[in-house]
Structures are given as structure tokens and as C-alpha cells.
Amino acid sequence: MRLRINPQLKEKIQESMAAVLPITAIVLVLSITVAPLEPGALVLFLFGAILLVAGMGFFTLGVDISMIPMGDAMGGTISKSRSQVLPLLICFVLGALTTIAEPDLQVLARQVASIDTWTLVLTVAAGVGFFLALAALRIRCGVPLRTLLLVLYAVTFGLAFLAPGHFIPVSFDAGGVTTGPITVPFIMALGVGIASSRTDKNASSDSFGLISLCSIGPILMVLLLGVIYQPAPEAQQLGELPQVETTATAAHAFLHGIPDYLREVAIALLPILGMFLVYQLITRKFRRGKLLKMGTGLAYTYIGLTLFLTGANVGFMPAGQLIGATVAGGARPWLLIPIGMLIGYYIVKAEPAVRVLTAQVEEVSNGSITQKSMQLALSVGVCVSVGLAMLRVLTGLNIFWLLIPGYGISLALSFFVPPIFTGIAFDSGGVASGPMTAAFLLPFAMGACSAAGGDMAVDAFGIVSMVAMTPLVTIQVMGIAAQILRSVKRRQLRYRLDKVEDCIAYLDSKEVAGHV
């Protein structure tokens, strides 16, 4: 009996394979050249790569048929509500609950030694909830995103100068990890739904920006926590790597990890599912057939994200830590910078939420902003950001010397690009810094920092914020390039039309002369 695979699922898995293979090949090459890996770590990595491919395939298909329709429908209903308070309260609850269960945040919080895990998680959740409500209010009122960003980042950097120095990298990292694979698809669809009730020319561009504002909230709240709490610096410790002697031991490590991630993903999905069920009972929006299809999509999402997180955390984390430590502790530690840039360029392709973002952007922009151009801009941005992060690991450069110019340039560019590019750019920063950043790039930086003798709390943390910052520049530069190209094409078309008109006028004059 021949096993038949869902054609859509097969296509998604093929796309996932194309995204994961480059980073797998890079690690394999590094493992036999400048950063030899123990056989056990390499086996874990290869098993993890297989789980990543399958997980991303299931996840992206599940999101398309469940999370996006849910968010779109709920956003549309919120936008039509006559109440001013209830929609904002719903947004706050959704933002806070999904953030508490966001796997990326849990990974980061467990690695911060200077503050209690749940104190950090609840602070971040409150920030996301409040700013999701603010973002929904902005869309309904049509407030320009650029205005809000200028004010909020001014307040953010003002608070940053008051917070303890060792707490600043963690604060900015918190803004990147909160917008992960659970929150991004739902929040983006929510934004499209809220903007759908508007008929003005800026409605489509204003549908973007929810992710960017939800990324600022945690930074502000964690900085405020640092100013009030003034946590004392504590020595940061590297995670203990599993000892793998045989392939059976490696398989056991994954089997041991899967129940934990099944529970984490279930907890992450339950708030969204619960809110949707209440919404469906009240509105009766979806018919039975559609609900069954969405239920299947949620199952795909659950299976996919569980496989993806297991592969990333059990398989990729040890490899990242060992490669970083080996290169930084070797004879040529400067190789960290080009190696980090190469990894950064390809690793963003394996972020599950990036696929969701690029597809949504192409759809909302009616194909004028393609997935391919978005992916290129994101890859270039993350390439630069990881290179800068490795420079910090090697030199101890203060993170302000990178964040202030980076955000300054980003905000300045917003005056020269169409509003839709500003919204997409600031959303993409949060999307690019997902589970692959938390599970591979952060351990990579921590391993390198430990080997180089640096302070991990100051020099290794901050890589997530760097990954979240540079796409703001590259995507807006893409927007400027698109404007210039459009202008050149318009001039060429005008020139050709003028030539045609001249030819017609010349022929008309000849015809008139012939009659005479």
C-alpha cells in the first residue's frame, strides 16, 4: 500500500529542507576544519536538523490554515466593536498570555542569572500585553507608526542610561525573543483584521507595526525593572552539555526532551485556542467544516513546533556552544566574525516565523514586495548583526555604541520610505530573532565569550537585540531602492510614451502634407 502525503505538506517540507540544509552544511564544514566537534555533539546536531525540517514543514502549513484565519477574524471583529475598552482589554490579555508561554522567552529567562525567571517572564508579558493594546488603538485611530516609534525609542534609551550596565543587553534581548513562532502569526493576522475595517489609503500599511510595538514593550518594562530592582551582577554559567556516546544515546536525548516541549507548546497554544473558542461561541463566525480544517491546522502547528523546538534546543544548542568556544579559544579568534556572519546569513532562513512574515507581506502588498527580496534583506541584516555581535565578544565594545547609531539610522530612514516599509522593517526585527537565535546564536556567543575570557552577561547577551536591529535598516534601504527603481522605470516609460507621441505627430503631419 502506497503512503500518500498531503501535497501542501510535501511542498512545505521541501521548502524547509532548502532553508535548513545551508546551515547544516556550514556546521558540517566547520566541524571538520576550524571547529572540530565531538562525535556525540555532531550526531545530536544532525538529528536536530532532521527534526527542524519536519517541524518547520508542519508548522508553516498549520499556521496557514489555523492561526492566520483565527487572528484575521478576531481582528476584524475587534475593529467593528463600538466599545472602546473591551477590545483593548482583549488585546492585553492575548498579548500577556501568549508571551508567558512563548518558548523563546523561557529559553532566555532560564539563562539570565541576575534575576528570578518568573519575575522576568511576567514583566515581559505585561509589556507585550500593554503594547499590543496600544498597537491596536494606533491602527483604529490611524496614528502614524513613525511618530510612536520616535517617542518610544527616545524613552527607551533614556531609561537605558539609568539601568544597571549589565542589565541593558538582557533588556534589549527580551524585546527580540518575545515575538516568536507562537505570537508572530497570530498577532500579524490580528493586525490585518483590525485594519480591514478602514478604507483609507494607509490601511494596508498600518496593518503592520504590531510586532514592532510588542517588541518595544518588553524592553521598556525590563529596563524599568532594572531601574527599580537594581539587580546585582552574577556570574553567568554555560549550560551543561549532554554526554552522547552512541546514536542510541542521542535518540534517547531527543525522546527525553520531546515531552517537555509537548507540554511547553500546549501551554503556549492554549491561550489562543481558549480565546478563539470564546469568540466562536459568541459570534458563530465559522461553520463546522471550516472549524474542522482549522482544528487539523492547529494539530499541524502543535506537532511542527514541538519537533522544531526539540531539534533546535536538544540538537543545535550544544553545537553552537562548542563551535563558538573552539573558534574563540583557538589560534585565530578573529575568525569568529566571518564565521558568525556566514552563519547569520543562512540561519535566518530557518526561522519558522520568517516564512510567515514574508508570505504575509507579499500578500498584503499584492506582490510588490516579494518573499525573495524580503528574505535577502533579512539575511543581509542578520549577517551584519552577528558580525557586530562577535566583534563585541572579542573586544568588549559597549552595546550602546552599536544600538544608538543603529536605531538612529533606522528612525531617520523612516522619513524617506513609504510607511508600509517602516512597518514591515520594524516588524521584521522582532521576527528575525526567533528560536534559532535563542537556541543556536546565543549559545554560540556564550561559548565564544567564555573561551575569550569575557563577561557573558554583558558581552554575549545582546546578540538577540543585534539580530532584531539590523533588519530595520536593510529592509528600509530595500524600500528606498524600490522607490528609485520605480522612479527610473516611470521615467523610461514616460520617455517611450513621448517618443510614440512624437512619431504619431510626425505621421499626422506627413498625412496632412500629402493631402495638401
DOLUM-195851 format. One line per field, with one value per residue (C-alpha): residue number from 1; x, y, z. Coordinates in Angstrom, 3 decimals, m for minus. Example, Ala and Ser with C-alpha at 12.3 -4.5 7.8 and 13.67 -1.06 7.14 Angstrom:
BEGIN
pos = c(1, 2);
u = c(12.300, 13.670);
v = c(m4.500, m1.060);
w = c(7.800, 7.140);
END
This chain:
BEGIN
pos = c(1, 2, 3, 4, 5, 6, 7, 8, 9, 10, 11, 12, 13, 14, 15, 16, 17, 18, 19, 20, 21, 22, 23, 24, 25, 26, 27, 28, 29, 30, 31, 32, 33, 34, 35, 36, 37, 38, 39, 40, 41, 42, 43, 44, 45, 46, 47, 48, 49, 50, 51, 52, 53, 54, 55, 56, 57, 58, 59, 60, 61, 62, 63, 64, 65, 66, 67, 68, 69, 70, 71, 72, 73, 74, 75, 76, 77, 78, 79, 80, 81, 82, 83, 84, 85, 86, 87, 88, 89, 90, 91, 92, 93, 94, 95, 96, 97, 98, 99, 100, 101, 102, 103, 104, 105, 106, 107, 108, 109, 110, 111, 112, 113, 114, 115, 116, 117, 118, 119, 120, 121, 122, 123, 124, 125, 126, 127, 128, 129, 130, 131, 132, 133, 134, 135, 136, 137, 138, 139, 140, 141, 142, 143, 144, 145, 146, 147, 148, 149, 150, 151, 152, 153, 154, 155, 156, 157, 158, 159, 160, 161, 162, 163, 164, 165, 166, 167, 168, 169, 170, 171, 172, 173, 174, 175, 176, 177, 178, 179, 180, 181, 182, 183, 184, 185, 186, 187, 188, 189, 190, 191, 192, 193, 194, 195, 196, 197, 198, 199, 200, 201, 202, 203, 204, 205, 206, 207, 208, 209, 210, 211, 212, 213, 214, 215, 216, 217, 218, 219, 220, 221, 222, 223, 224, 225, 226, 227, 228, 229, 230, 231, 232, 233, 234, 235, 236, 237, 238, 239, 240, 241, 242, 243, 244, 245, 246, 247, 248, 249, 250, 251, 252, 253, 254, 255, 256, 257, 258, 259, 260, 261, 262, 263, 264, 265, 266, 267, 268, 269, 270, 271, 272, 273, 274, 275, 276, 277, 278, 279, 280, 281, 282, 283, 284, 285, 286, 287, 288, 289, 290, 291, 292, 293, 294, 295, 296, 297, 298, 299, 300, 301, 302, 303, 304, 305, 306, 307, 308, 309, 310, 311, 312, 313, 314, 315, 316, 317, 318, 319, 320, 321, 322, 323, 324, 325, 326, 327, 328, 329, 330, 331, 332, 333, 334, 335, 336, 337, 338, 339, 340, 341, 342, 343, 344, 345, 346, 347, 348, 349, 350, 351, 352, 353, 354, 355, 356, 357, 358, 359, 360, 361, 362, 363, 364, 365, 366, 367, 368, 369, 370, 371, 372, 373, 374, 375, 376, 377, 378, 379, 380, 381, 382, 383, 384, 385, 386, 387, 388, 389, 390, 391, 392, 393, 394, 395, 396, 397, 398, 399, 400, 401, 402, 403, 404, 405, 406, 407, 408, 409, 410, 411, 412, 413, 414, 415, 416, 417, 418, 419, 420, 421, 422, 423, 424, 425, 426, 427, 428, 429, 430, 431, 432, 433, 434, 435, 436, 437, 438, 439, 440, 441, 442, 443, 444, 445, 446, 447, 448, 449, 450, 451, 452, 453, 454, 455, 456, 457, 458, 459, 460, 461, 462, 463, 464, 465, 466, 467, 468, 469, 470, 471, 472, 473, 474, 475, 476, 477, 478, 479, 480, 481, 482, 483, 484, 485, 486, 487, 488, 489, 490, 491, 492, 493, 494, 495, 496, 497, 498, 499, 500, 501, 502, 503, 504, 505, 506, 507, 508, 509, 510, 511, 512, 513, 514, 515, 516);
u = c(0.000, 1.499, 1.614, 0.171, 1.489, m0.540, 0.779, 0.784, 2.730, 5.197, 5.769, 6.292, 8.786, 10.724, 10.857, 12.016, 14.744, 16.018, 16.132, 17.841, 20.375, 22.715, 23.222, 23.639, 26.313, 28.142, 28.276, 29.495, 32.290, 33.262, 33.267, 35.995, 38.047, 38.403, 35.953, 36.105, 33.083, 32.856, 31.041, 28.183, 27.563, 27.636, 25.118, 22.814, 23.110, 22.254, 19.261, 18.209, 18.429, 16.042, 13.553, 13.892, 12.980, 9.923, 8.886, 9.060, 7.054, 4.222, 4.320, 4.093, 1.230, m0.615, m0.245, m1.668, m4.872, m5.439, m3.600, m3.905, m7.695, m8.197, m6.241, m7.769, m11.342, m10.808, m9.046, m11.927, m14.458, m12.393, m12.224, m16.048, m16.680, m18.363, m16.816, m13.568, m12.335, m13.247, m11.105, m8.081, m8.619, m8.859, m5.595, m3.859, m4.949, m3.994, m0.576, 0.242, m0.936, 0.780, 4.013, 4.087, 4.033, 6.411, 9.195, 11.876, 11.278, 11.537, 14.914, 16.264, 14.869, 16.471, 19.878, 19.723, 21.348, 20.830, 17.032, 14.316, 12.952, 9.252, 9.847, 11.408, 8.721, 5.801, 7.455, 7.919, 4.353, 2.914, 4.950, 3.708, 0.078, 0.067, 1.790, m0.403, m3.385, m1.566, m0.800, m4.463, m5.513, m2.964, m4.438, m8.018, m7.087, m4.702, m1.750, 1.469, 3.769, 6.853, 5.597, 5.068, 8.437, 10.309, 8.702, 9.028, 12.660, 13.556, 12.008, 13.703, 17.217, 16.539, 15.681, 18.656, 21.075, 19.515, 19.513, 22.486, 25.024, 24.938, 21.129, 20.933, 21.812, 19.217, 16.585, 17.051, 17.258, 13.859, 12.303, 13.558, 12.620, 9.031, 7.887, 8.415, 6.689, 3.536, 2.859, 4.005, 1.465, m1.469, m0.533, 0.215, m3.151, m4.805, m3.301, m4.604, m8.065, m8.126, m7.027, m9.638, m12.442, m10.593, m10.943, m8.312, m5.120, m2.941, m4.991, m2.733, 0.488, m0.995, m1.734, 1.986, 3.582, 2.003, 5.128, 7.403, 5.418, 5.148, 8.960, 9.417, 7.120, 9.359, 12.478, 10.851, 9.397, 12.627, 14.656, 12.161, 12.524, 16.289, 15.989, 13.672, 15.110, 18.818, 19.845, 23.415, 25.562, 26.015, 28.466, 26.881, 27.388, 27.413, 24.721, 25.733, 26.061, 24.616, 27.091, 26.405, 28.368, 26.208, 23.425, 21.024, 22.053, 21.440, 17.978, 17.244, 18.200, 15.558, 12.942, 13.618, 13.199, 10.037, 7.582, 8.888, 8.340, 4.957, 3.935, 5.519, 3.849, 0.490, 0.697, 1.667, m1.262, m3.949, m4.471, m5.050, m7.293, m9.284, m9.839, m10.840, m13.369, m14.992, m15.014, m16.610, m19.288, m20.247, m20.070, m20.633, m18.279, m17.032, m19.062, m18.367, m16.279, m14.025, m13.653, m12.569, m10.000, m8.694, m8.534, m6.352, m4.192, m3.752, m2.672, m0.091, 1.099, 1.397, 3.315, 5.523, 6.544, 7.234, 9.543, 11.202, 11.913, 13.170, 15.540, 16.748, 17.258, 18.498, 20.407, 21.569, 22.341, 25.345, 26.813, 26.515, 28.190, 31.059, 31.757, 31.838, 34.173, 36.502, 36.926, 37.353, 39.810, 41.855, 44.878, 42.745, 39.868, 39.191, 37.600, 34.568, 33.489, 33.365, 32.068, 29.358, 28.385, 28.129, 26.000, 23.822, 23.152, 21.744, 20.290, 17.528, 16.159, 15.440, 13.343, 9.741, 8.113, 10.165, 8.301, 5.006, 6.100, 7.430, 4.293, 2.034, 3.991, 3.772, 0.020, m0.771, 1.446, m0.209, 3.137, 5.010, 7.261, 8.285, 9.264, 12.621, 13.537, 12.380, 14.445, 17.544, 17.171, 16.697, 19.688, 21.964, 20.726, 21.291, 24.682, 25.827, 24.286, 26.029, 29.333, 28.910, 27.922, 31.102, 33.120, 31.608, 32.527, 36.164, 36.605, 34.083, 32.638, 29.808, 26.473, 25.361, 27.981, 26.001, 22.384, 22.205, 23.583, 21.594, 18.235, 19.116, 19.696, 16.536, 14.347, 15.976, 15.293, 11.589, 11.310, 12.387, 10.445, 6.716, 5.006, 4.480, 8.260, 8.715, 6.038, 7.480, 11.051, 10.311, 8.124, 10.829, 13.352, 11.260, 10.515, 14.164, 15.204, 13.337, 14.089, 17.130, 18.712, 17.934, 18.919, 21.995, 23.336, 23.089, 24.917, 27.421, 28.109, 28.198, 30.647, 32.877, 32.690, 33.604, 36.604, 37.729, 37.529, 34.771, 31.754, 28.880, 26.156, 27.497, 29.255, 27.374, 23.871, 22.848, 23.203, 19.397, 18.953, 21.560, 19.695, 16.480, 18.076, 19.885, 16.889, 15.285, 17.984, 18.294, 14.565, 14.112, 17.129, 15.321, 12.322, 14.460, 15.951, 12.438, 11.397, 14.407, 13.809, 10.125, 11.083, 13.590, 11.004, 8.427, 10.862, 11.718, 8.025, 7.402, 10.325, 8.933, 5.444, 6.900, 8.690, 5.456, 3.595, 6.323, 6.074, 2.276, 2.569, 5.151, 2.950, m0.054, 1.912, 3.022, m0.552, m1.736, 1.081, 0.152, m3.465, m2.332);
v = c(0.000, 3.317, 6.064, 9.333, 12.604, 15.796, 17.760, 21.012, 19.381, 17.885, 21.333, 22.927, 20.230, 20.735, 24.480, 23.737, 21.451, 24.198, 26.559, 24.191, 22.494, 25.529, 25.993, 22.207, 22.187, 25.131, 23.387, 20.154, 22.018, 23.838, 20.540, 19.099, 22.305, 25.102, 23.838, 20.046, 18.687, 15.633, 12.824, 12.927, 16.653, 16.193, 13.317, 15.457, 18.278, 16.041, 14.524, 18.056, 19.164, 16.364, 17.434, 21.079, 20.217, 18.176, 20.625, 23.721, 21.966, 21.012, 24.374, 26.627, 24.580, 24.579, 28.342, 28.959, 27.025, 27.809, 30.683, 33.223, 32.765, 32.975, 36.196, 37.770, 37.039, 38.197, 41.367, 42.157, 41.771, 43.938, 46.701, 46.794, 46.883, 50.046, 49.607, 51.500, 49.464, 45.806, 45.398, 46.859, 44.541, 41.533, 42.575, 42.971, 39.509, 37.879, 39.545, 38.732, 35.090, 34.165, 35.806, 33.946, 30.679, 31.802, 29.160, 31.691, 33.788, 30.728, 29.856, 33.380, 33.743, 30.482, 31.747, 35.060, 34.525, 38.007, 37.894, 35.358, 33.598, 34.230, 37.865, 38.418, 36.442, 38.290, 41.677, 40.943, 39.590, 42.786, 44.825, 42.843, 42.935, 46.688, 47.484, 45.118, 47.094, 50.321, 48.974, 48.059, 51.539, 53.074, 51.176, 52.139, 55.808, 55.939, 57.309, 57.204, 54.392, 56.580, 59.113, 56.437, 54.807, 58.115, 58.826, 55.282, 54.777, 58.157, 56.982, 53.573, 54.962, 57.468, 54.578, 52.559, 55.183, 54.800, 50.964, 48.881, 48.310, 44.507, 44.549, 46.504, 43.653, 41.371, 44.124, 44.594, 40.817, 40.469, 42.582, 40.172, 36.815, 37.687, 37.847, 34.167, 31.473, 31.407, 35.137, 36.345, 34.601, 35.358, 38.995, 39.751, 38.340, 40.284, 43.491, 42.739, 42.051, 45.286, 47.341, 45.674, 47.955, 51.039, 52.139, 54.915, 54.608, 53.920, 50.948, 48.250, 49.856, 50.342, 46.612, 46.244, 47.573, 45.375, 43.214, 46.255, 47.835, 44.483, 44.301, 47.739, 46.919, 44.240, 46.408, 49.296, 47.093, 45.160, 48.392, 49.817, 46.622, 47.130, 50.775, 49.845, 46.445, 47.277, 43.572, 42.762, 41.194, 37.433, 35.150, 33.622, 29.880, 27.890, 25.240, 21.665, 19.709, 16.184, 13.310, 11.265, 8.072, 6.237, 7.023, 5.280, 7.726, 10.632, 9.317, 8.940, 12.618, 13.677, 11.257, 12.592, 16.195, 15.754, 15.509, 18.810, 20.586, 18.928, 20.487, 23.887, 24.157, 23.031, 25.731, 28.257, 27.397, 27.088, 30.857, 31.484, 28.421, 29.415, 32.979, 31.702, 29.238, 32.038, 34.180, 31.368, 30.699, 34.388, 35.155, 31.763, 33.086, 29.748, 26.777, 23.200, 22.308, 25.322, 24.588, 21.008, 22.291, 24.796, 22.033, 19.997, 23.096, 23.511, 19.873, 20.501, 23.628, 21.719, 18.799, 21.074, 23.471, 20.598, 18.916, 22.232, 23.292, 19.811, 19.818, 23.376, 23.071, 19.480, 19.278, 22.780, 24.336, 22.083, 22.519, 26.307, 26.486, 24.149, 25.862, 29.307, 28.119, 26.247, 29.150, 31.824, 29.659, 28.768, 30.402, 32.679, 34.009, 36.745, 34.006, 34.365, 37.425, 35.945, 32.590, 34.368, 36.445, 33.348, 31.527, 34.610, 34.948, 31.427, 30.792, 33.387, 31.305, 28.546, 30.786, 29.491, 32.902, 34.480, 32.320, 33.544, 37.200, 37.134, 35.368, 37.855, 40.831, 39.546, 39.015, 42.389, 44.299, 42.491, 41.048, 44.378, 43.216, 39.645, 36.917, 36.627, 40.306, 40.243, 37.130, 38.706, 41.887, 39.868, 37.621, 40.608, 42.287, 39.245, 38.621, 42.120, 41.861, 38.592, 40.002, 43.030, 40.777, 38.715, 41.945, 42.763, 39.313, 39.786, 43.440, 44.069, 47.003, 48.743, 47.805, 51.463, 52.181, 49.891, 50.258, 54.067, 54.567, 51.541, 52.738, 56.336, 55.351, 53.195, 56.024, 58.533, 56.234, 56.137, 59.744, 58.675, 55.460, 54.741, 53.928, 50.280, 49.703, 51.229, 48.931, 45.858, 46.716, 47.208, 44.073, 42.017, 42.833, 41.001, 38.131, 37.524, 36.949, 33.684, 30.222, 29.660, 32.802, 31.761, 28.102, 28.444, 32.001, 32.859, 29.647, 30.315, 33.778, 32.480, 29.698, 32.183, 34.725, 32.098, 30.952, 34.549, 35.369, 37.986, 38.781, 36.718, 38.861, 41.969, 40.749, 37.563, 38.772, 41.429, 39.220, 38.823, 42.608, 42.989, 40.446, 42.393, 45.764, 45.454, 44.316, 47.658, 49.279, 46.743, 46.477, 50.254, 50.505, 47.933, 50.275, 53.210, 51.043, 50.006, 53.670, 54.590, 51.647, 52.572, 56.168, 55.078, 52.775, 55.576, 57.950, 55.308, 54.714, 58.456, 58.768, 55.956, 57.456, 60.809, 59.112, 57.389, 60.699, 62.362, 59.583, 59.912, 63.691, 63.238, 60.750, 63.015, 65.942, 63.817, 62.715, 66.326, 67.356, 64.542, 65.706, 69.241);
w = c(0.000, m1.089, 1.550, 0.252, 1.678, 1.709, m1.346, 0.630, 3.459, 0.987, m0.543, 2.877, 3.904, 0.657, 1.378, 4.934, 3.652, 1.352, 4.361, 6.835, 4.516, 4.143, 7.895, 8.277, 5.575, 7.202, 10.587, 8.956, 7.169, 10.376, 12.301, 10.037, 9.701, 12.264, 14.928, 15.326, 17.194, 19.390, 17.537, 20.048, 19.513, 15.729, 15.895, 18.046, 15.528, 12.548, 14.343, 15.246, 11.606, 10.576, 13.257, 12.151, 8.555, 9.544, 12.257, 10.071, 7.350, 9.712, 11.475, 8.400, 6.925, 10.260, 10.648, 7.160, 7.848, 11.541, 13.241, 10.413, 9.882, 13.661, 14.055, 10.948, 12.078, 15.659, 14.470, 12.111, 14.922, 17.294, 14.672, 14.396, 18.143, 19.416, 22.845, 23.425, 26.409, 25.680, 22.504, 24.297, 27.266, 24.916, 23.211, 26.593, 27.760, 24.441, 24.401, 28.017, 27.963, 24.687, 25.870, 29.187, 27.230, 24.430, 24.280, 23.195, 26.316, 28.550, 26.963, 27.533, 31.070, 32.193, 31.036, 32.971, 36.358, 37.860, 38.212, 39.051, 35.951, 36.664, 37.625, 34.215, 32.344, 33.985, 33.435, 29.742, 29.429, 30.911, 28.416, 25.421, 26.593, 27.164, 23.890, 21.857, 23.145, 22.243, 18.746, 18.171, 19.304, 16.904, 13.935, 14.827, 15.227, 12.253, 14.269, 12.170, 13.322, 12.862, 15.435, 18.076, 17.360, 17.734, 21.105, 22.467, 21.471, 22.980, 26.273, 25.908, 25.578, 28.343, 30.676, 29.400, 30.733, 34.196, 34.285, 35.517, 32.716, 32.950, 32.628, 29.352, 26.897, 28.543, 28.325, 24.584, 24.064, 25.764, 23.013, 20.371, 21.887, 22.829, 19.209, 18.448, 16.383, 18.518, 18.772, 15.332, 13.028, 15.295, 16.016, 12.360, 11.282, 14.112, 12.689, 9.194, 10.644, 12.681, 9.655, 7.393, 8.590, 7.360, 3.745, 3.615, 1.567, 4.643, 5.898, 4.386, 5.631, 9.123, 9.351, 10.026, 13.207, 15.892, 16.176, 16.376, 19.218, 21.004, 20.840, 22.452, 25.392, 26.943, 26.532, 28.382, 31.107, 31.742, 31.792, 34.285, 36.328, 36.298, 37.409, 40.319, 41.245, 40.644, 40.415, 41.395, 38.662, 38.989, 37.246, 34.165, 33.681, 30.462, 30.088, 30.771, 27.535, 27.264, 27.100, 23.980, 23.334, 20.798, 18.338, 20.715, 23.476, 21.067, 20.201, 23.919, 24.482, 21.955, 23.296, 26.783, 25.568, 23.485, 26.457, 27.852, 24.522, 24.022, 27.328, 26.533, 23.132, 24.529, 27.210, 24.522, 22.238, 24.929, 25.494, 21.784, 21.484, 24.573, 23.367, 19.925, 21.370, 23.385, 20.231, 18.182, 20.809, 20.817, 17.069, 15.373, 12.689, 11.293, 10.072, 11.075, 8.001, 8.459, 12.181, 11.443, 8.947, 11.494, 14.097, 11.737, 11.235, 14.991, 15.230, 12.485, 14.321, 17.594, 16.090, 13.989, 16.737, 19.143, 16.623, 15.730, 19.337, 20.260, 17.301, 17.965, 21.727, 22.022, 18.729, 17.807, 21.204, 22.070, 18.571, 18.764, 22.165, 21.192, 17.849, 19.495, 22.261, 19.874, 17.435, 20.137, 22.069, 19.006, 17.388, 15.196, 17.320, 14.743, 12.595, 14.879, 12.895, 9.342, 10.640, 12.637, 9.589, 7.390, 9.980, 10.450, 6.711, 6.451, 9.900, 9.497, 6.611, 9.149, 11.444, 11.190, 11.773, 8.957, 6.431, 7.851, 7.715, 4.144, 2.860, 4.662, 3.300, m0.283, 0.099, 1.704, m0.757, m3.720, m4.785, m4.971, m2.091, m2.875, m0.436, m2.181, m1.744, 1.889, 2.593, 1.043, 3.092, 6.296, 5.555, 4.913, 8.097, 10.316, 8.658, 9.689, 13.167, 14.076, 12.796, 15.080, 17.996, 17.541, 17.452, 20.855, 22.188, 21.142, 22.142, 24.933, 22.959, 24.826, 23.267, 23.234, 20.543, 18.232, 19.376, 19.388, 15.831, 14.593, 15.865, 14.959, 11.323, 11.314, 12.576, 10.196, 7.219, 8.173, 6.908, 3.393, 2.749, 2.343, 5.687, 4.674, 4.553, 8.012, 9.457, 7.731, 8.738, 12.435, 12.460, 10.780, 13.504, 16.085, 13.714, 12.732, 16.360, 16.953, 18.374, 16.148, 17.581, 21.159, 20.667, 18.403, 18.128, 21.849, 22.939, 20.112, 21.576, 25.165, 24.281, 22.449, 25.281, 27.890, 25.850, 25.211, 28.933, 28.601, 30.751, 29.330, 30.940, 29.169, 26.018, 24.980, 25.785, 23.319, 20.241, 20.072, 20.134, 17.382, 15.225, 15.862, 14.987, 11.654, 9.524, 10.392, 8.271, 5.445, 4.743, 4.683, 2.359, 0.192, 0.275, m0.904, m3.677, m4.734, m4.876, m7.013, m9.359, m9.664, m10.445, m13.116, m14.737, m14.661, m16.421, m19.014, m19.688, m19.949, m22.373, m24.559, m24.495, m25.551, m28.444, m29.531, m29.368, m31.459, m34.055, m34.201, m34.591, m37.362, m39.246, m38.864, m40.296, m43.282, m43.896, m43.813, m46.168, m48.582, m48.716, m49.477);
END
